[in-house]
Amino acid sequence: MLDLTFATQRLPGVSVISVAGEIDTAGAGRLDRHIQQSRRTPGEHLVIDLSEAGFLGSAGLRVLLNTHAFARQYGGALHLAAPHPKIARFMEITHANTVLHVHDTVEEAVIAALRQSHALEKTLTQA
């Protein structure tokens, strides 16, 4: 098992959380805690960079789905970036890719999250 590590980068309106290692049953709880501690507001737009994650189990997928639902409830969004082909295939098999925003690169995910963040800000200022 590879040790699970995290790094968080804050951009205006979006936080990018990079995950390295295996998101197995034990790591899922650590991922969830890190996301909760990194979140500035409930509706913040998050990007999870999976480019260095070699494994995602069902417990980790559950964390991502719950994070997505929570962010959406408060007007935010979760974007997943650059999943390893095995992780992308797991998301296809479980149909999680039809619920979650999955992008080929971190850059694409950040751009999409920023667009959503700015669109929400614009909507709120017009209301």
Helices and strands as residue ranges (DSSP letters): E 5-11, E 14-23, H 25-38, E 45-56, H 58-73, E 78-81, H 85-94, G 96-98, E 101-103, H 106-126
